[in-house]
Amino acid sequence: MIDLADLFAEAGIRRALYRYCRGVDRGDADMIASAYHEDADENHGAFHGTGREFAEHLVPLMDKAPESSGHHITNALIERQGEEANVESYFIAFHAQDYGGRAFVTGRYLDRFECRNGEWKIARRQVVIDSDSPATHSMDLSAYPRGGRREADLSHLWFR
């Protein structure tokens, strides 16, 4: 059964997810970083650091593309226990490439959210890639874990 605290948590979590996507697409490092706690652990393929460090790493890379990107959050499964929540969010991302093409990537954010000082933010993130288009040849996706079924997927132990 969902209670009022679950609804407030979900609203705060979704706002953080949407700020992250908008920040990436608009090239706003502060907005990206605002989705994370200061000490958050971001594991984004070959990049591993804090959310702020990831934002400062990502924006210059995205600025090289001739057009903006598009990140879309679709399904989100949120399981809250007190001031923590495990969240699996599906994403669809379109990335303009410097040679003029568009890469298409789908995957999931496996996030541990925590509510600190009344605000839900990412404390830990692991990015999983489920599929990508041939146009991603200019992007190195080899360091990302790939999605699987049942026990073969990183999310298997993520939820109760």
C-alpha positions as CSV (number, residue, x, y, z in Angstrom):
1,M,0.0,0.0,0.0
2,I,1.3,3.5,-0.9
3,D,1.2,6.1,1.9
4,L,1.6,9.8,1.7
5,A,5.3,9.6,2.6
6,D,5.8,7.3,-0.5
7,L,4.1,9.9,-2.7
8,F,6.2,12.7,-1.4
9,A,9.4,10.6,-1.8
10,E,8.5,9.7,-5.4
11,A,7.8,13.3,-6.3
12,G,11.2,14.4,-4.9
13,I,13.0,11.5,-6.7
14,R,11.3,12.2,-10.0
15,R,12.3,15.9,-9.8
16,A,15.9,14.9,-9.2
17,L,15.8,12.6,-12.2
18,Y,14.3,15.2,-14.4
19,R,16.8,17.9,-13.3
20,Y,19.6,15.5,-14.2
21,C,18.2,14.9,-17.7
22,R,17.5,18.6,-18.4
23,G,21.0,19.5,-17.1
24,V,22.6,17.0,-19.5
25,D,20.6,18.1,-22.5
26,R,21.0,21.9,-21.8
27,G,24.7,21.6,-20.8
28,D,24.2,22.8,-17.3
29,A,26.7,21.3,-14.9
30,D,25.1,22.9,-11.8
31,M,21.7,21.4,-12.7
32,I,23.3,18.0,-13.3
33,A,25.1,18.2,-9.9
34,S,21.9,19.3,-8.2
35,A,20.5,15.8,-8.6
36,Y,23.3,14.3,-6.5
37,H,24.4,14.5,-2.9
38,E,27.9,16.1,-2.6
39,D,29.5,12.7,-1.7
40,A,27.5,10.7,-4.3
41,D,29.2,7.8,-6.1
42,E,28.6,8.0,-9.9
43,N,29.6,4.9,-11.9
44,H,28.9,5.9,-15.5
45,G,30.8,3.5,-17.8
46,A,34.5,4.4,-17.7
47,F,33.8,7.4,-15.4
48,H,33.8,6.8,-11.7
49,G,33.6,9.8,-9.3
50,T,31.2,12.1,-7.6
51,G,28.1,13.6,-9.3
52,R,29.7,17.0,-9.4
53,E,32.9,15.5,-11.0
54,F,30.7,13.7,-13.6
55,A,28.8,16.9,-14.4
56,E,32.1,18.8,-15.0
57,H,33.4,15.9,-17.1
58,L,30.3,15.4,-19.2
59,V,29.4,19.0,-20.2
60,P,32.5,19.7,-22.3
61,L,32.1,16.3,-24.0
62,M,28.5,17.1,-24.9
63,D,29.5,20.6,-26.1
64,K,31.5,19.0,-28.9
65,A,28.3,17.8,-30.6
66,P,26.7,20.0,-33.2
67,E,23.2,19.6,-31.7
68,S,21.8,19.1,-28.3
69,S,21.0,15.6,-27.0
70,G,17.7,14.3,-25.7
71,H,17.4,12.2,-22.5
72,H,14.1,10.7,-21.5
73,I,13.1,8.9,-18.4
74,T,10.4,6.3,-18.9
75,N,9.5,3.6,-16.4
76,A,10.7,4.2,-12.9
77,L,10.4,1.6,-10.1
78,I,10.9,3.2,-6.7
79,E,11.1,1.2,-3.5
80,R,11.4,3.4,-0.4
81,Q,12.5,2.3,3.0
82,G,12.5,5.2,5.4
83,E,15.0,7.8,4.2
84,E,16.5,5.6,1.4
85,A,15.1,4.3,-1.9
86,N,16.3,1.9,-4.5
87,V,15.2,3.3,-7.9
88,E,15.5,1.7,-11.4
89,S,14.8,4.3,-14.1
90,Y,14.7,3.3,-17.8
91,F,16.1,5.9,-20.1
92,I,16.2,6.6,-23.8
93,A,19.0,8.9,-25.0
94,F,19.7,10.5,-28.4
95,H,23.2,11.9,-28.8
96,A,24.2,14.1,-31.7
97,Q,27.6,13.0,-33.0
98,D,30.4,15.3,-34.2
99,Y,30.3,13.6,-37.6
100,G,26.6,14.6,-38.0
101,G,24.9,11.3,-37.0
102,R,22.7,10.5,-34.0
103,A,23.4,7.8,-31.6
104,F,20.5,6.1,-29.9
105,V,21.0,4.4,-26.5
106,T,18.6,2.8,-24.1
107,G,19.4,1.6,-20.6
108,R,18.7,2.1,-16.9
109,Y,19.9,4.1,-14.0
110,L,20.2,2.0,-10.9
111,D,20.2,4.6,-8.2
112,R,20.3,4.6,-4.4
113,F,18.5,7.8,-3.4
114,E,18.7,9.2,0.1
115,C,16.7,11.9,1.7
116,R,19.0,14.3,3.6
117,N,17.8,17.6,5.1
118,G,14.4,17.0,3.5
119,E,15.7,16.6,-0.1
120,W,15.8,13.4,-2.2
121,K,19.0,13.1,-4.2
122,I,21.2,10.4,-5.7
123,A,23.7,8.9,-3.3
124,R,24.9,6.1,-5.7
125,R,24.4,5.5,-9.4
126,Q,25.2,2.6,-11.7
127,V,24.4,3.0,-15.4
128,V,23.4,-0.1,-17.3
129,I,23.2,-0.2,-21.1
130,D,20.4,-2.3,-22.6
131,S,20.7,-1.5,-26.4
132,D,22.4,1.0,-28.7
133,S,22.4,1.9,-32.4
134,P,25.2,1.4,-34.9
135,A,25.7,5.2,-34.8
136,T,27.3,4.8,-31.3
137,H,30.5,3.7,-33.0
138,S,32.1,7.0,-31.9
139,M,31.1,6.4,-28.3
140,D,33.0,3.9,-26.2
141,L,30.3,1.8,-24.4
142,S,32.6,-1.1,-23.5
143,A,33.0,-0.1,-19.9
144,Y,29.2,-0.1,-19.2
145,P,27.6,-3.3,-17.8
146,R,25.0,-4.7,-20.2
147,G,21.4,-5.6,-19.2
148,G,20.4,-9.2,-18.9
149,R,17.5,-11.3,-17.7
150,R,16.8,-12.5,-14.2
151,E,20.1,-13.2,-12.3
152,A,22.2,-12.0,-15.2
153,D,21.1,-8.4,-14.7
154,L,22.6,-6.1,-12.1
155,S,19.1,-5.1,-10.9
156,H,18.3,-8.7,-9.8
157,L,19.4,-8.1,-6.2
158,W,18.4,-4.4,-6.3
159,F,14.8,-4.9,-5.2
160,R,13.4,-7.0,-2.4
